[in-house]
Amino acid sequence: MGVYARSVIFGTKGITPALSLDFKPIQQNEMSGGSSRHQAYANSFSAKRRSSVRSLMPFTCRGNFNFSNLDRWYERDAGERVGDYTLYQLKLRN
């Protein structure tokens, strides 16, 4: 899991000592819990929730990302590469 994803899910406290005075590395059980919470969020995503998502979303360029759930709710442009990420402009599907 990349630094950006870890900081979104867990906050910056467990990412690197430079970002926190109270640094405690993220433990494996916390990783599993974060993954479970994210999966629960993805499974509960609905038409009501989709309107609250920002229209510009970053995705890591590493690995194969499955966009099927995102594409169910949004149309993506071709994307713009920025460092290790691709930024996609999103438009709600009707």
PyMOL commands that set and color helices and strands:
alter all, ss='L'
color gray80, all
select helices_A, chain A and resi 3-10+12-14+17-19+28-44+47-50+68-73
alter helices_A, ss='H'
color red, helices_A
select strands_A, chain A and resi 56-60+74-76+80-82+85-92
alter strands_A, ss='S'
color yellow, strands_A
deselect
rebuild
show_as cartoon
